[in-house]
Amino acid sequence: MGTTSYTADLVHALSQTEWSLFSLTLTSSYQSWGLGHLDRDTDELAQAIRYIKDYKTSKFGDDGKIVLMGHSTGSQMVLHYLSRSNPHTTNPSFDSDLKHLKRLALDGAIMQAPISDRECIKLVCQHGFRGNTPDQCQAYYEQLEKMAKEFASKEDQTFDALLPIHLTYQIGYPANTPLSARRFLSLVSPESPHNPSEDDVFSSDLSDEQLAKSFGMIQKQGLLKNKMAAFYSGADQAVPEWVDKAGLMKRWAKAANAGGDKEIWDEEHTAVVPNAESIRKFITASGNQWPSGNLWDNDLWKKHMFSKIDSLGAGANPQKYVEDINRLYGQSFSLDIFTKKAQMMNLETTKAIFEGWQDRLFNDATGVLLWMSQSAYPSMIWQTYDYYFDLTGAYFGAKIACKPINIQWNSATNSVKVINNKNGALWGAKAEAIVYDKTGKVLPGYYQRSDISVSPNSVYNAFNLFGNLVSAGKPVTASSTGATFATGNVTDGKGRTRWAAATNGTGEWIQIDLGATNNVCGVRILWEAAYSPSYKIQVSGSATGPWTDAITYTGNVGGVNNLRFNTVAGRYVRMQPTASNTFPHSMYEFEVFSSVVNNMATNNKNVTASTSSLGTPQSVTDANTATRWSSNFGNDNENITIDMGVSLPVTGTKIVWEASYASSYKIQVSNSSTGPWTDAISVTGNTGGTDSRTFTAVTGRYVRMQGVSRAQAMYGYSIWEFEVYTRDPAPLTDISYIKLKFTEAGGQVHENFYWYGVAGYQGLNTLAGTGAALTKSAATVTTLANNNKLLTYTVTNTSTTNVSFGIRAQLLNGSGQQILPAFVSDSYFSLMQGEAKILTIEVNPTVLGGTYSLDLKPYNL
């Protein structure tokens, strides 16, 4: 890569990170590549990599990670390094002093400009080059091929013969680069595609069988720990126009992934439909803006890259994009409704791309390339902001996920992780999760907190939200198995391998052996297209039953099913269809979760007390040990009560007492706020401090601390925090919301937000409207150093009964038209009951004009 123009740019980009860039000079570097061969190249790379690792270990105590990047011929070296036997076994007579080395495994690999010399020469012979006609170029090539084959036919191969530079120059090779007969034949590979030479690995006409011998050997050799990437050069000047570059790279990826049990090369595709205002600008005929048939069949939508034709955006799979929106968010009957739902899909999918990478951060995930951030013409794909600079949901999804410090939730494993992409550690920090019901009210029992520290450039698993994944890699049995769709595929965590039954009937089943008894509280099933229309989740202590029905689910429409239910103890968990399917039942993943401790008190504001002399009753559930509640002085018969909102089995409490603690008290449970009360536990001889108690489950909705006697005769009872633990949390609503908060030691807060559905998000369509409850302040206007105006607003959801979900924020002029470009700090955000948010918009004063207003449109307008 020493001869490339972008090496300096890479050095600059990496200078702010812990990565170092080593540019390696090999025997074949610079003008010597025409005399080299790939075995020597990769042996020298192996020697250099071993030296670098030893150097890093001696200097830093850690050999770090190694990513090998090659340009042009260097791409062939990368593939050769990864795919050939280790060490090499050849002994070429022309390079008799070559000593093969054992090559070390790489953490990642990058091939830049992996082009085919053979197809490049064919391009030259078709179009001519350097003033030569196509016929002249073809004649030069044939002359060179004949000379090279004559040299290759000689018995003595201990030396390498050079071809005339004045001839090689005529067909495109540099005038200062000698080319041996042997290397020329390896590059142009006359026997291809049936018998390709060592250097002919990137030609588009190579068969899948040939690709299996190169890309398909990567996983078998085991020299790549994580992922690999391939990039064509910007102009693709050496790639003929007849090469389907996207299709070819898909074939490489397929071959690479087929060679082992994991994906080392993956791609995700999705459309990114802009907002209705933009679509109306480039599709002006109203009948085409929302056509009666399939969107991807409309001629104008096709022209804007929304079609099933390869050259017109088929790679973005527009049909699946529409079908997923319909399945998850419901059918649309107008352009405005469709694009409103599309923005939530755009945000969700783009955010998932980056958060999926960061969830594993260099552990089987080396990076993400997003193509593109903005389209050069009005389009339905390839954009985070559109042609008119309107910010789509994809923009805000990428913005959230790509923050240097982020807290994120993995819906597949329920893990909540903190991502620190900075060079400094985050000491003494706090991670929290709060779950809200459909109306934006806190759901008791799901609050979690972890006091953590996060190392630089690392991921920290703070806690699991809805339960602990206990099924990963566990053995699976089924009533039957169709074709090659093995049962174990449903616990392999891949999401692309599947099990299928032999029939579509109700006699089929699939079950997981957890290996030990677990308190099972939920499952997640990722269905293939042949989903079960209705089914039961059953739990048993024995593989043959008897079975306890944990939940019966009807009206299944496929996709992902997230099912939560009251805890059922057992070792075996079964999916039992209760209705027949058109095709044999089939699923990609079957995940089982065991319960976590459920604290029903923290962040629950439904707290009352007999009296209050200091603080409020809600102080005991605010997760803040600096605020407290105190009863009136001088009275033993005082109490404080927490309303869990639903009747649940209560199994324990924790009270953090102030100095005025109860020397004796009772924990009582009832289904009514006025009683009668059942004593769960009577405590005597209490000494205050942090006071944790467990007891046999008592079912009820209300839990209270009933004082019996005070430790301080002149005061009342005083409590910092009061936590209530149940065997099961409050049930989730059809739509729930998850807010994650990460607070640094210095108080800086980082937040993330998710919406969560049992089987999609159609419940959003029945949300009550926010109406006038969503308010905004007047703008505070400041002038920035670049002379742009910064408008600052406070947006508040004043409702005490409804959420304001998916709020789109945009700046309008006096005519009600969008002011663009405008950099909005957030959009498509949600506010729970009573929440407020500071919103800023940066805009050029010329664009802003004299009349403007902030427009807020929630999903539930």
CORBEL-V181143 format. One record per pair of residues at least 12 apart in sequence whose ideal C-beta (glycine too) atoms are under 6 Angstrom apart, sorted by sequence separation. I is the first residue (numbers start at 1). J is the second residue. D is the distance in whole Angstrom. If there is no record, write none. Layout:
BEGIN
[[I | J | D] [I | J | D]]
END
This chain:
BEGIN
[[88 | 100 | 5] [125 | 137 | 5] [186 | 198 | 5] [187 | 199 | 5] [193 | 205 | 4] [253 | 265 | 4] [288 | 300 | 4] [296 | 308 | 6] [306 | 318 | 5] [329 | 341 | 4] [375 | 387 | 6] [450 | 462 | 4] [476 | 488 | 5] [487 | 499 | 5] [551 | 563 | 6] [617 | 629 | 5] [681 | 693 | 6] [740 | 752 | 4] [779 | 791 | 4] [780 | 792 | 4] [28 | 41 | 6] [87 | 100 | 4] [124 | 137 | 5] [125 | 138 | 4] [186 | 199 | 4] [193 | 206 | 5] [201 | 214 | 5] [232 | 245 | 6] [406 | 419 | 5] [418 | 431 | 6] [434 | 447 | 6] [450 | 463 | 5] [485 | 498 | 5] [536 | 549 | 5] [537 | 550 | 5] [605 | 618 | 5] [615 | 628 | 5] [666 | 679 | 5] [667 | 680 | 5] [87 | 101 | 6] [196 | 210 | 6] [354 | 368 | 6] [384 | 398 | 5] [476 | 490 | 6] [485 | 499 | 5] [523 | 537 | 5] [537 | 551 | 5] [551 | 565 | 4] [607 | 621 | 6] [615 | 629 | 5] [653 | 667 | 5] [667 | 681 | 5] [681 | 695 | 4] [739 | 753 | 6] [779 | 793 | 6] [825 | 839 | 6] [26 | 41 | 6] [87 | 102 | 5] [405 | 420 | 6] [433 | 448 | 5] [448 | 463 | 5] [476 | 491 | 6] [485 | 500 | 4] [550 | 565 | 5] [680 | 695 | 5] [809 | 824 | 5] [825 | 840 | 4] [125 | 141 | 6] [162 | 178 | 5] [163 | 179 | 5] [325 | 341 | 5] [536 | 552 | 5] [614 | 630 | 4] [666 | 682 | 5] [738 | 754 | 4] [777 | 793 | 6] [49 | 66 | 6] [86 | 103 | 5] [283 | 300 | 5] [404 | 421 | 5] [416 | 433 | 6] [432 | 449 | 5] [474 | 491 | 5] [604 | 621 | 5] [613 | 630 | 5] [776 | 793 | 5] [777 | 794 | 4] [824 | 841 | 5] [26 | 44 | 5] [162 | 180 | 6] [163 | 181 | 6] [404 | 422 | 5] [473 | 491 | 6] [482 | 500 | 4] [535 | 553 | 6] [550 | 568 | 5] [665 | 683 | 5] [680 | 698 | 4] [737 | 755 | 6] [738 | 756 | 6] [809 | 827 | 5] [144 | 163 | 6] [431 | 450 | 5] [482 | 501 | 6] [520 | 539 | 5] [573 | 592 | 5] [602 | 621 | 6] [613 | 632 | 5] [650 | 669 | 5] [776 | 795 | 5] [808 | 827 | 5] [822 | 841 | 5] [823 | 842 | 4] [160 | 180 | 4] [161 | 181 | 5] [325 | 345 | 5] [471 | 491 | 5] [482 | 502 | 5] [534 | 554 | 4] [548 | 568 | 5] [601 | 621 | 5] [611 | 631 | 5] [664 | 684 | 4] [678 | 698 | 5] [736 | 756 | 5] [808 | 828 | 6] [2 | 23 | 5] [163 | 184 | 6] [430 | 451 | 6] [431 | 452 | 6] [472 | 493 | 6] [480 | 501 | 5] [602 | 623 | 5] [611 | 632 | 4] [703 | 724 | 5] [775 | 796 | 5] [822 | 843 | 4] [1 | 23 | 6] [160 | 182 | 6] [296 | 318 | 4] [480 | 502 | 4] [735 | 757 | 5] [806 | 828 | 5] [807 | 829 | 6] [144 | 167 | 5] [296 | 319 | 6] [429 | 452 | 6] [533 | 556 | 6] [617 | 640 | 6] [663 | 686 | 5] [774 | 797 | 6] [775 | 798 | 6] [24 | 48 | 5] [407 | 431 | 6] [647 | 671 | 6] [734 | 758 | 6] [531 | 556 | 6] [773 | 798 | 5] [805 | 830 | 5] [427 | 453 | 5] [773 | 799 | 4] [140 | 167 | 6] [531 | 558 | 4] [661 | 688 | 4] [804 | 831 | 5] [426 | 454 | 4] [567 | 595 | 5] [610 | 638 | 5] [735 | 763 | 4] [819 | 847 | 6] [479 | 508 | 5] [539 | 568 | 4] [541 | 570 | 5] [543 | 572 | 5] [610 | 639 | 5] [669 | 698 | 4] [671 | 700 | 5] [673 | 702 | 5] [734 | 763 | 4] [735 | 764 | 6] [803 | 832 | 6] [22 | 52 | 6] [140 | 170 | 4] [141 | 171 | 5] [151 | 181 | 4] [425 | 455 | 5] [479 | 509 | 5] [498 | 528 | 5] [540 | 570 | 5] [541 | 571 | 6] [628 | 658 | 5] [670 | 700 | 5] [671 | 701 | 5] [774 | 804 | 5] [809 | 839 | 6] [811 | 841 | 6] [78 | 109 | 5] [140 | 171 | 5] [425 | 456 | 6] [431 | 462 | 4] [527 | 558 | 5] [539 | 570 | 4] [609 | 640 | 4] [657 | 688 | 4] [669 | 700 | 4] [424 | 456 | 6] [433 | 465 | 6] [478 | 510 | 4] [540 | 572 | 5] [670 | 702 | 5] [770 | 802 | 6] [78 | 111 | 5] [148 | 181 | 4] [423 | 456 | 5] [608 | 641 | 5] [800 | 833 | 6] [137 | 171 | 6] [420 | 454 | 4] [477 | 511 | 6] [526 | 560 | 5] [539 | 573 | 6] [656 | 690 | 5] [669 | 703 | 5] [768 | 802 | 5] [770 | 804 | 4] [797 | 831 | 4] [799 | 833 | 6] [42 | 77 | 6] [607 | 642 | 5] [41 | 77 | 5] [45 | 81 | 6] [75 | 111 | 4] [148 | 184 | 5] [228 | 264 | 6] [418 | 454 | 5] [476 | 512 | 5] [525 | 561 | 5] [538 | 574 | 4] [655 | 691 | 5] [668 | 704 | 5] [813 | 849 | 6] [148 | 185 | 5] [215 | 252 | 5] [227 | 264 | 6] [228 | 265 | 6] [606 | 643 | 4] [814 | 851 | 3] [42 | 80 | 5] [68 | 106 | 5] [132 | 170 | 6] [218 | 256 | 5] [420 | 458 | 6] [474 | 512 | 5] [475 | 513 | 5] [524 | 562 | 5] [538 | 576 | 6] [654 | 692 | 5] [668 | 706 | 5] [797 | 835 | 5] [42 | 81 | 4] [75 | 114 | 4] [204 | 243 | 5] [216 | 255 | 5] [220 | 259 | 6] [474 | 513 | 6] [813 | 852 | 6] [33 | 73 | 5] [66 | 106 | 5] [67 | 107 | 6] [215 | 255 | 4] [219 | 259 | 4] [224 | 264 | 6] [419 | 459 | 6] [474 | 514 | 6] [523 | 563 | 5] [535 | 575 | 6] [536 | 576 | 5] [653 | 693 | 5] [665 | 705 | 6] [666 | 706 | 5] [796 | 836 | 4] [66 | 107 | 6] [67 | 108 | 4] [68 | 109 | 5] [69 | 110 | 4] [71 | 112 | 5] [72 | 113 | 5] [215 | 256 | 4] [218 | 259 | 6] [219 | 260 | 3] [471 | 512 | 5] [522 | 563 | 6] [601 | 642 | 5] [652 | 693 | 6] [811 | 852 | 6] [812 | 853 | 5] [38 | 80 | 4] [65 | 107 | 4] [71 | 113 | 6] [216 | 258 | 6] [417 | 459 | 5] [418 | 460 | 5] [522 | 564 | 4] [535 | 577 | 5] [536 | 578 | 6] [652 | 694 | 4] [665 | 707 | 5] [794 | 836 | 6] [795 | 837 | 5] [129 | 172 | 6] [212 | 255 | 6] [216 | 259 | 4] [535 | 578 | 6] [665 | 708 | 5] [812 | 855 | 5] [204 | 248 | 5] [211 | 255 | 4] [290 | 334 | 6] [350 | 394 | 4] [417 | 461 | 5] [418 | 462 | 6] [470 | 514 | 5] [534 | 578 | 5] [600 | 644 | 5] [664 | 708 | 4] [794 | 838 | 6] [795 | 839 | 5] [145 | 190 | 6] [271 | 316 | 4] [290 | 335 | 4] [532 | 577 | 4] [534 | 579 | 4] [662 | 707 | 5] [664 | 709 | 5] [810 | 855 | 5] [269 | 315 | 5] [289 | 335 | 5] [346 | 392 | 5] [347 | 393 | 3] [351 | 397 | 3] [355 | 401 | 5] [415 | 461 | 5] [416 | 462 | 5] [521 | 567 | 5] [533 | 579 | 4] [651 | 697 | 5] [663 | 709 | 5] [793 | 839 | 5] [124 | 171 | 5] [269 | 316 | 5] [271 | 318 | 5] [346 | 393 | 4] [350 | 397 | 4] [354 | 401 | 4] [416 | 463 | 6] [809 | 856 | 6] [124 | 172 | 5] [269 | 317 | 6] [346 | 394 | 4] [350 | 398 | 5] [354 | 402 | 5] [470 | 518 | 5] [519 | 567 | 5] [520 | 568 | 5] [649 | 697 | 4] [650 | 698 | 5] [663 | 711 | 4] [792 | 840 | 5] [39 | 88 | 5] [347 | 396 | 6] [351 | 400 | 6] [415 | 464 | 6] [416 | 465 | 6] [532 | 581 | 6] [807 | 856 | 6] [808 | 857 | 5] [271 | 321 | 4] [343 | 393 | 4] [347 | 397 | 4] [351 | 401 | 5] [414 | 464 | 5] [519 | 569 | 6] [649 | 699 | 5] [661 | 711 | 5] [790 | 840 | 6] [791 | 841 | 5] [39 | 90 | 6] [359 | 410 | 5] [414 | 465 | 5] [530 | 581 | 6] [807 | 858 | 5] [414 | 466 | 5] [517 | 569 | 6] [647 | 699 | 6] [660 | 712 | 5] [790 | 842 | 5] [355 | 408 | 5] [414 | 467 | 6] [520 | 573 | 6] [530 | 583 | 4] [532 | 585 | 5] [647 | 700 | 6] [650 | 703 | 6] [805 | 858 | 6] [806 | 859 | 3] [47 | 101 | 6] [467 | 521 | 5] [517 | 571 | 5] [647 | 701 | 5] [788 | 842 | 5] [789 | 843 | 6] [804 | 858 | 5] [805 | 859 | 5] [46 | 101 | 4] [49 | 104 | 5] [467 | 522 | 5] [660 | 715 | 4] [662 | 717 | 5] [805 | 860 | 5] [413 | 469 | 5] [530 | 586 | 4] [788 | 844 | 6] [789 | 845 | 5] [43 | 100 | 6] [46 | 103 | 4] [514 | 571 | 5] [644 | 701 | 6] [40 | 98 | 6] [43 | 101 | 5] [528 | 586 | 4] [660 | 718 | 4] [276 | 335 | 5] [513 | 572 | 6] [528 | 587 | 6] [643 | 702 | 6] [789 | 848 | 6] [276 | 336 | 5] [527 | 587 | 5] [528 | 588 | 6] [658 | 718 | 4] [358 | 419 | 5] [511 | 572 | 5] [512 | 573 | 5] [641 | 702 | 6] [642 | 703 | 5] [793 | 854 | 5] [525 | 587 | 6] [526 | 588 | 4] [658 | 720 | 6] [94 | 157 | 6] [276 | 339 | 4] [511 | 574 | 4] [526 | 589 | 4] [641 | 704 | 4] [93 | 157 | 5] [275 | 339 | 5] [655 | 719 | 6] [656 | 720 | 4] [93 | 158 | 5] [316 | 381 | 4] [509 | 574 | 6] [510 | 575 | 5] [525 | 590 | 6] [639 | 704 | 5] [640 | 705 | 5] [656 | 721 | 4] [94 | 160 | 5] [4 | 71 | 5] [121 | 188 | 5] [509 | 576 | 5] [524 | 591 | 4] [639 | 706 | 5] [655 | 722 | 5] [313 | 381 | 5] [273 | 342 | 4] [508 | 577 | 6] [523 | 592 | 5] [638 | 707 | 5] [654 | 723 | 4] [1 | 71 | 5] [117 | 187 | 4] [118 | 188 | 5] [118 | 189 | 5] [506 | 577 | 5] [522 | 593 | 4] [636 | 707 | 6] [653 | 724 | 6] [521 | 593 | 6] [636 | 709 | 5] [652 | 725 | 4] [118 | 192 | 6] [272 | 346 | 5] [304 | 378 | 6] [305 | 379 | 5] [306 | 380 | 4] [521 | 595 | 4] [636 | 710 | 6] [651 | 725 | 6] [304 | 379 | 5] [305 | 380 | 5] [505 | 580 | 5] [519 | 594 | 5] [304 | 380 | 5] [305 | 381 | 5] [504 | 580 | 5] [518 | 594 | 4] [519 | 595 | 4] [650 | 726 | 5] [651 | 727 | 6] [504 | 581 | 4] [508 | 585 | 5] [649 | 726 | 6] [648 | 726 | 4] [649 | 727 | 4] [776 | 854 | 5] [270 | 349 | 5] [504 | 583 | 6] [638 | 717 | 6] [504 | 584 | 5] [512 | 592 | 6] [648 | 728 | 6] [503 | 584 | 6] [118 | 200 | 6] [633 | 715 | 6] [642 | 724 | 6] [774 | 856 | 6] [501 | 584 | 5] [633 | 716 | 5] [119 | 203 | 6] [500 | 584 | 5] [501 | 585 | 5] [632 | 716 | 5] [646 | 730 | 5] [118 | 203 | 5] [631 | 716 | 4] [645 | 730 | 6] [116 | 202 | 5] [500 | 586 | 4] [630 | 716 | 5] [631 | 717 | 5] [116 | 203 | 4] [114 | 202 | 5] [498 | 586 | 6] [630 | 718 | 4] [770 | 858 | 5] [498 | 588 | 5] [628 | 718 | 6] [629 | 719 | 6] [770 | 860 | 6] [769 | 860 | 5] [628 | 720 | 5] [769 | 861 | 6] [495 | 588 | 5] [767 | 860 | 4] [495 | 589 | 6] [625 | 720 | 5] [282 | 378 | 4] [490 | 587 | 6] [361 | 459 | 5] [490 | 589 | 6] [620 | 719 | 5] [490 | 590 | 4] [620 | 721 | 6] [482 | 584 | 5] [620 | 722 | 4] [613 | 716 | 6] [273 | 380 | 5] [278 | 386 | 5] [271 | 380 | 5] [272 | 381 | 6] [271 | 381 | 5] [278 | 388 | 5] [272 | 383 | 5] [274 | 386 | 4] [278 | 390 | 5] [109 | 224 | 6] [275 | 390 | 6] [114 | 230 | 6] [123 | 240 | 4] [105 | 223 | 5] [106 | 224 | 6] [107 | 225 | 5] [108 | 226 | 5] [120 | 238 | 5] [274 | 392 | 6] [107 | 226 | 6] [108 | 227 | 6] [109 | 228 | 4] [110 | 229 | 5] [111 | 230 | 4] [112 | 231 | 5] [105 | 225 | 6] [113 | 233 | 5] [272 | 392 | 6] [471 | 591 | 5] [119 | 240 | 5] [471 | 592 | 4] [601 | 722 | 6] [79 | 201 | 6] [272 | 394 | 5] [469 | 591 | 6] [470 | 592 | 6] [601 | 723 | 5] [76 | 199 | 6] [115 | 238 | 5] [601 | 724 | 4] [115 | 239 | 6] [469 | 593 | 6] [470 | 594 | 5] [599 | 723 | 5] [600 | 724 | 5] [467 | 593 | 3] [468 | 594 | 5] [599 | 725 | 6] [600 | 726 | 5] [467 | 594 | 6] [467 | 595 | 6] [597 | 725 | 6] [598 | 726 | 5] [467 | 596 | 6] [83 | 214 | 5] [598 | 729 | 4] [83 | 217 | 4] [79 | 214 | 6] [83 | 218 | 5] [86 | 221 | 6] [82 | 218 | 5] [226 | 364 | 5] [227 | 366 | 4] [226 | 366 | 5] [82 | 223 | 5] [82 | 224 | 5] [34 | 177 | 5] [34 | 178 | 5] [31 | 176 | 5] [34 | 179 | 4] [35 | 180 | 5] [31 | 177 | 5] [34 | 183 | 5] [447 | 599 | 6] [445 | 598 | 4] [445 | 600 | 5] [447 | 602 | 4] [444 | 600 | 4] [447 | 603 | 5] [38 | 198 | 6] [444 | 604 | 5] [567 | 727 | 6] [442 | 603 | 5] [567 | 728 | 5] [566 | 728 | 5] [564 | 732 | 5] [434 | 603 | 6] [562 | 758 | 6] [561 | 759 | 5] [444 | 644 | 5] [444 | 645 | 6] [327 | 557 | 6] [327 | 559 | 6] [108 | 366 | 4] [446 | 729 | 6] [445 | 729 | 3] [445 | 730 | 5] [444 | 730 | 5] [443 | 730 | 5] [438 | 733 | 4] [437 | 733 | 5] [438 | 735 | 5] [435 | 736 | 6] [436 | 737 | 4] [435 | 738 | 6] [434 | 739 | 5] [433 | 740 | 5] [432 | 741 | 5] [431 | 742 | 5] [430 | 743 | 5] [429 | 744 | 5] [429 | 745 | 6] [428 | 745 | 4] [426 | 744 | 6] [427 | 745 | 6] [418 | 742 | 6] [407 | 740 | 4] [407 | 742 | 4] [407 | 750 | 6] [408 | 752 | 6] [405 | 750 | 5] [407 | 752 | 5] [409 | 754 | 6] [439 | 802 | 6] [440 | 803 | 3] [439 | 803 | 6] [440 | 832 | 4] [441 | 833 | 6] [440 | 833 | 4] [436 | 832 | 5] [390 | 820 | 6] [389 | 820 | 5] [396 | 827 | 6] [328 | 760 | 4] [329 | 761 | 5] [330 | 762 | 4] [388 | 820 | 6] [389 | 821 | 4] [396 | 828 | 6] [328 | 761 | 5] [330 | 765 | 5] [393 | 828 | 5] [344 | 806 | 6] [347 | 828 | 5] [343 | 828 | 6] [277 | 818 | 6]]
END
